[in-house]
Amino acid sequence: MRAARVIRLDGPDAIEVAEVDEPSGDGVVVEVHAAGAAFPDALLTRGLYQYRPEPPFVLGAEIAGVVRSAPDNAHVKAGDRVVGLTMLSGGMAEVAILQPDRVFKLPDNVSFEAGAGLLFNDLTVYFALTVRGRLAQGETVLVHGAAGGIGTSTLRLASLLGASRSIAVVSTEEKADVATAAGATDVVLADGFKDAVKELTGGRGVDVVLDPVGGDRFTDSLRSLAPGGRLLVVGFTGGDIPTVKVNRLLLNNIDVVGVGWGAWTATHPNALAEQWAGLEKLLSSGRLAAPNPEVYPLEQAAAAVASLENRTAKGKVVVRVRD
């Protein structure tokens, strides 16, 4: 089968597409049509992720395709359209084997390419806003990196989960268009976002900040919270891991909350199924629009991952494995 694999640990350029043996083992065997690309893929190509496989290894943690075979006790069967999680490699290949509890039926109204862009980002955001962020009806959500995968997922989901307003923070005017298309109520530039948010909210601030970026905007995010607000720490695509002076938390009774979606699913066995059930209902009903990802052919998997590392990606990035 064809697969995109990392052959050395010096960045996305080390990804090559080659013929490799199909995987073997127990589980649900899926003929992959599309695979999602995420920021951890870029870290994996440099050996900077907490999970460090030895090269060569196949990238890809989220897939969409058709079941070739499944164990008798699985909730999917041969021929089913599905999405699934490999956690954290093996997806950017024509065939993948997944654990049954990480495979879910794909709604008929969602394409393979959109489906491959659903799981990591939408499940993370769903978990962040509902479980860790305690989003309440009528609250205001601000999201950094709003034109990226996590950002656009937040903008698609926030209003459906109760938010009355979503403020997108972007680095360029071009990315503002992406955020608006994803559902942002307001869009502000990262440079000077604190003052812009203060003006937009009449000095009150926002109830929830969802931050996959980190870096030097962290303190101003804390200052942008309303009393009782929550800052959700999702990642550090900006590079630097910020620190917080905890006296700031006392002043307005605000929270800094970690969002470790993968770690949560590892310690809460039913979490994935519960989260997918919530998302699937929104997707099947048409209330939640499927993502509109940037799609690269498998031969350009290196470029797909590079766009995440250099932050030129707009929205979710997906690799098309089969035409």
C-alpha positions as CSV (number, residue, x, y, z in Angstrom):
1,M,0.0,0.0,0.0
2,R,1.0,3.6,-0.3
3,A,1.8,5.6,2.8
4,A,3.3,8.9,3.9
5,R,6.1,8.1,6.4
6,V,8.8,10.0,8.3
7,I,12.2,8.7,7.4
8,R,14.3,11.0,9.6
9,L,13.6,13.5,12.3
10,D,14.4,16.9,10.7
11,G,11.0,18.3,9.9
12,P,8.2,17.9,7.3
13,D,10.7,17.6,4.4
14,A,11.5,14.2,5.9
15,I,8.1,12.8,4.9
16,E,8.1,10.6,1.8
17,V,5.4,8.6,0.1
18,A,6.4,5.0,-0.5
19,E,5.0,1.5,-0.9
20,V,5.0,-0.3,2.4
21,D,3.5,-3.5,3.8
22,E,-0.1,-3.3,4.9
23,P,-0.5,-3.3,8.7
24,S,-1.5,-6.5,10.5
25,G,-3.2,-7.3,13.8
26,D,-6.6,-7.3,15.4
27,G,-9.1,-4.5,15.1
28,V,-11.2,-2.8,12.5
29,V,-9.5,-2.7,9.1
30,V,-10.3,0.4,7.2
31,E,-9.6,1.3,3.6
32,V,-8.6,4.9,4.1
33,H,-9.9,7.6,1.8
34,A,-8.6,10.7,3.7
35,A,-6.5,11.4,6.7
36,G,-6.4,14.5,8.9
37,A,-3.2,16.4,9.6
38,A,-2.6,18.1,12.9
39,F,0.1,20.1,14.7
40,P,1.4,17.0,16.5
41,D,2.3,15.6,13.1
42,A,4.7,18.5,12.6
43,L,6.2,17.9,16.1
44,L,6.5,14.2,15.3
45,T,8.6,14.9,12.2
46,R,11.2,16.6,14.5
47,G,11.0,14.2,17.4
48,L,9.5,16.9,19.6
49,Y,6.3,15.2,20.6
50,Q,5.9,13.3,23.9
51,Y,5.3,10.2,21.8
52,R,8.6,9.5,19.9
53,P,8.5,6.6,17.4
54,E,11.7,5.7,15.7
55,P,11.8,6.3,11.9
56,P,10.5,5.1,9.6
57,F,6.9,5.5,10.7
58,V,3.7,6.4,9.1
59,L,2.0,9.7,10.1
60,G,-1.6,10.3,10.7
61,A,-3.9,10.1,13.7
62,E,-7.4,10.6,12.3
63,I,-8.9,8.9,9.2
64,A,-12.1,8.5,7.2
65,G,-12.8,5.5,5.0
66,V,-14.7,2.3,4.5
67,V,-14.5,-0.7,6.8
68,R,-12.9,-3.8,5.1
69,S,-13.4,-6.1,8.1
70,A,-14.3,-5.8,11.7
71,P,-14.4,-8.1,14.8
72,D,-17.8,-9.7,15.4
73,N,-18.3,-7.7,18.6
74,A,-17.6,-4.3,16.9
75,H,-20.4,-1.7,16.4
76,V,-19.3,-1.3,12.7
77,K,-19.2,-3.8,9.9
78,A,-17.7,-4.3,6.4
79,G,-18.9,-1.6,4.0
80,D,-19.6,1.0,6.6
81,R,-18.4,4.6,6.1
82,V,-16.5,5.5,9.2
83,V,-14.2,8.0,10.9
84,G,-11.6,6.9,13.4
85,L,-8.6,7.6,15.5
86,T,-5.3,5.8,15.3
87,M,-3.7,7.6,18.3
88,L,-1.2,8.8,16.9
89,S,0.3,7.3,13.8
90,G,-0.6,5.0,10.8
91,G,-3.4,7.1,9.3
92,M,-1.8,8.5,6.2
93,A,-1.9,5.2,4.4
94,E,-4.3,3.3,2.2
95,V,-5.1,0.8,5.0
96,A,-5.2,1.3,8.8
97,I,-6.2,-0.9,11.7
98,L,-8.0,0.8,14.6
99,Q,-9.3,-0.3,18.0
100,P,-13.1,-0.8,17.7
101,D,-13.9,1.9,20.4
102,R,-12.1,4.5,18.3
103,V,-14.2,4.0,15.1
104,F,-17.5,5.7,14.5
105,K,-20.0,5.7,11.7
106,L,-19.7,8.7,9.5
107,P,-23.1,10.5,8.8
108,D,-24.2,10.2,5.1
109,N,-24.2,14.0,4.7
110,V,-20.5,14.3,5.5
111,S,-17.8,13.6,2.9
112,F,-14.7,11.5,3.6
113,E,-12.5,14.6,3.4
114,A,-14.6,16.6,5.8
115,G,-14.9,13.5,8.0
116,A,-11.1,13.2,8.2
117,G,-11.0,16.8,9.5
118,L,-13.6,16.3,12.3
119,L,-12.2,14.2,15.1
120,F,-9.2,15.8,16.6
121,N,-10.3,19.4,16.5
122,D,-14.1,19.0,17.0
123,L,-13.8,16.5,19.8
124,T,-11.1,18.6,21.5
125,V,-13.3,21.8,21.2
126,Y,-16.5,20.0,22.3
127,F,-14.6,18.6,25.4
128,A,-13.0,22.0,26.1
129,L,-16.2,24.1,26.0
130,T,-18.6,21.6,27.6
131,V,-16.5,19.8,30.2
132,R,-13.5,22.0,31.0
133,G,-14.9,25.4,30.1
134,R,-18.4,24.9,31.5
135,L,-19.8,27.1,28.8
136,A,-23.1,28.5,29.8
137,Q,-26.0,29.8,27.7
138,G,-25.4,33.4,26.5
139,E,-21.7,33.6,27.3
140,T,-19.0,35.1,25.1
141,V,-16.1,33.0,23.8
142,L,-12.8,34.3,22.4
143,V,-10.5,32.0,20.4
144,H,-6.9,32.5,19.4
145,G,-5.5,31.1,16.2
146,A,-9.0,31.5,14.9
147,A,-8.2,30.6,11.3
148,G,-6.6,27.3,12.2
149,G,-8.1,23.9,12.7
150,I,-8.9,24.4,16.5
151,G,-10.0,27.9,15.8
152,T,-12.4,27.2,13.1
153,S,-13.9,24.3,15.1
154,T,-14.5,26.6,18.0
155,L,-16.3,29.1,15.8
156,R,-18.4,26.4,14.2
157,L,-19.4,24.9,17.6
158,A,-19.5,27.7,20.1
159,S,-23.0,29.0,19.3
160,L,-24.4,25.5,19.1
161,L,-23.1,24.9,22.6
162,G,-24.6,28.0,24.1
163,A,-22.4,31.0,23.3
164,S,-24.2,34.2,22.1
165,R,-21.0,35.7,20.8
166,S,-17.7,34.4,19.5
167,I,-14.7,36.7,19.0
168,A,-11.9,35.5,16.7
169,V,-8.3,36.6,17.1
170,V,-6.3,36.3,13.9
171,S,-2.8,37.4,12.8
172,T,-3.7,38.8,9.3
173,E,-6.6,40.4,7.5
174,E,-6.6,37.5,5.1
175,K,-7.2,35.0,7.9
176,A,-10.1,37.2,9.1
177,D,-12.1,36.1,6.2
178,V,-11.6,32.4,7.2
179,A,-12.8,33.2,10.7
180,T,-15.8,35.0,9.5
181,A,-16.8,32.2,7.2
182,A,-16.5,29.8,10.1
183,G,-19.0,31.7,12.1
184,A,-17.2,34.4,14.1
185,T,-19.4,37.2,15.5
186,D,-16.4,39.6,15.6
187,V,-12.8,39.4,14.4
188,V,-9.8,41.3,15.8
189,L,-6.1,41.2,15.0
190,A,-3.7,39.6,17.4
191,D,-1.7,42.8,17.7
192,G,-3.7,44.9,20.3
193,F,-6.4,42.3,20.7
194,K,-6.9,43.1,24.5
195,D,-7.9,46.7,23.8
196,A,-10.1,45.7,20.9
197,V,-11.9,43.1,23.1
198,K,-12.4,45.6,25.9
199,E,-14.1,48.0,23.4
200,L,-16.2,45.2,21.9
201,T,-17.5,44.1,25.3
202,G,-18.0,47.5,26.9
203,G,-15.1,46.9,29.3
204,R,-16.6,43.7,30.7
205,G,-14.4,41.1,29.0
206,V,-15.2,37.6,27.8
207,D,-16.3,34.5,29.7
208,V,-14.1,31.9,28.0
209,V,-10.8,32.2,26.1
210,L,-9.8,29.1,24.1
211,D,-6.1,29.3,23.5
212,P,-4.2,26.8,21.3
213,V,-1.4,29.4,20.7
214,G,0.2,30.3,24.1
215,G,3.3,32.5,23.9
216,D,3.3,36.2,24.7
217,R,-0.5,36.8,24.3
218,F,-1.3,34.7,27.4
219,T,-1.2,37.5,30.0
220,D,-3.4,39.8,27.9
221,S,-5.8,36.8,27.5
222,L,-6.1,36.7,31.3
223,R,-6.7,40.5,31.4
224,S,-9.5,40.0,28.8
225,L,-11.5,37.7,31.0
226,A,-14.7,38.9,32.7
227,P,-15.2,38.1,36.4
228,G,-15.5,34.3,36.8
229,G,-14.0,33.8,33.3
230,R,-12.0,30.7,32.2
231,L,-8.9,30.6,30.1
232,L,-8.7,27.1,28.4
233,V,-5.1,26.0,27.6
234,V,-5.3,23.8,24.6
235,G,-1.7,24.0,23.1
236,F,1.3,26.1,22.3
237,T,1.6,26.5,18.5
238,G,3.3,29.8,19.2
239,G,6.2,27.9,20.6
240,D,6.7,29.4,24.1
241,I,4.9,27.9,27.1
242,P,3.7,30.8,29.2
243,T,3.6,31.0,33.0
244,V,0.9,32.6,35.2
245,K,1.2,34.7,38.4
246,V,-1.5,33.1,40.4
247,N,-2.4,36.4,42.2
248,R,-4.0,37.4,38.8
249,L,-6.5,34.6,39.4
250,L,-7.6,36.1,42.7
251,L,-8.4,39.5,41.4
252,N,-11.4,38.5,39.2
253,N,-12.0,34.9,40.4
254,I,-10.8,33.6,37.1
255,D,-9.6,30.1,36.1
256,V,-6.7,28.8,34.0
257,V,-7.9,25.4,32.9
258,G,-5.9,22.6,31.2
259,V,-7.5,20.9,28.2
260,G,-5.8,17.6,27.7
261,W,-8.3,15.8,25.5
262,G,-6.2,12.8,24.8
263,A,-5.2,12.3,28.4
264,W,-8.9,12.6,29.4
265,T,-10.0,9.9,26.9
266,A,-7.3,7.6,28.2
267,T,-8.7,7.8,31.8
268,H,-12.4,8.1,31.0
269,P,-13.3,5.0,28.9
270,N,-16.7,6.3,27.7
271,A,-15.6,9.8,26.9
272,L,-15.0,9.3,23.2
273,A,-18.3,7.6,22.6
274,E,-20.2,10.3,24.5
275,Q,-18.4,13.2,22.7
276,W,-19.0,11.6,19.3
277,A,-22.7,11.0,20.1
278,G,-23.1,14.7,20.8
279,L,-21.2,15.7,17.6
280,E,-22.9,13.1,15.4
281,K,-26.3,14.4,16.4
282,L,-25.4,18.0,15.4
283,L,-23.8,16.8,12.1
284,S,-26.7,14.5,11.1
285,S,-29.3,17.1,11.8
286,G,-27.4,19.7,9.7
287,R,-27.1,22.1,12.6
288,L,-23.3,21.7,12.6
289,A,-21.7,22.2,9.2
290,A,-18.9,19.8,8.4
291,P,-15.5,21.5,8.1
292,N,-14.3,22.7,4.7
293,P,-10.7,21.6,4.9
294,E,-7.7,22.4,2.8
295,V,-7.1,19.2,0.9
296,Y,-3.7,17.9,-0.3
297,P,-3.0,14.8,-2.3
298,L,-1.1,12.0,-0.5
299,E,2.0,12.9,-2.7
300,Q,2.0,16.3,-1.0
301,A,1.7,15.1,2.6
302,A,5.0,16.9,3.4
303,A,3.6,20.3,2.2
304,A,0.4,19.6,4.2
305,V,2.3,19.1,7.4
306,A,4.7,22.0,6.7
307,S,1.6,24.4,6.4
308,L,0.9,23.6,10.0
309,E,4.4,24.1,11.2
310,N,4.8,27.5,9.4
311,R,1.2,28.5,10.3
312,T,0.1,29.2,6.7
313,A,-2.7,26.7,7.0
314,K,-6.3,28.1,6.8
315,G,-8.7,25.9,8.7
316,K,-8.3,22.1,8.9
317,V,-5.7,20.3,6.7
318,V,-6.5,17.0,5.2
319,V,-4.6,14.5,3.0
320,R,-6.6,12.7,0.3
321,V,-5.4,9.1,0.3
322,R,-7.7,7.7,-2.4
323,D,-9.4,9.5,-5.3
